């Protein structure tokens, strides 16, 4: 029967060791939950399974928080390097490439900055690809940081890619690392998640698969408002 150490470190910080631990814990939890059999379901082990599920949720949430924290740290580190840079090099490149079925226009900026805290190498690029059927505009931002961690040089990379695509059907807006996209046509503005349409606006109406209202909902003069005791009020307002 697979076993698992459920003891978490006492200080869940945002360092690489903690993040590595959380990822390993998450993989262990997935393995155990997928390999349960009839011998596992004693009352004692069922309690352990429930604890394991709670730990899985904690580990997944902690990983998401660390990922969000790392993005914030990247932005702060970027500003600090530029502000304290001892050496900055910046170059620009423009290029037009013509093939049999498309034309690509590229503008690229390359920036390198060295400071005592870290080194930054950034590439900012926009390029337009035009064919007979569509025009696509891309924005790429690639940041490579080299900094000292525990006496060793380590590299961290962040890539951001956003695009606009124009076709005969309409305009699509998306991001490479995001499951969400939006599409504007002459009939509606739609929003998709993982390829599935979850909401759209058409003919002055909004259609949504699921709605979660955080504060209050008003329809004409009628208003749904939550009360402090947990009840819901349905009020007419002029």
PyMOL commands that set and color helices and strands:
alter all, ss='L'
color gray80, all
select helices_A, chain A and resi 16-34+38-40+43-84
alter helices_A, ss='H'
color red, helices_A
select strands_A, chain A and resi 87-98+103-114+118-130+134-149+152-167+171-175+180-184+189-193+196-202+205-208+216-219+222-226+232-236
alter strands_A, ss='S'
color yellow, strands_A
deselect
rebuild
show_as cartoon
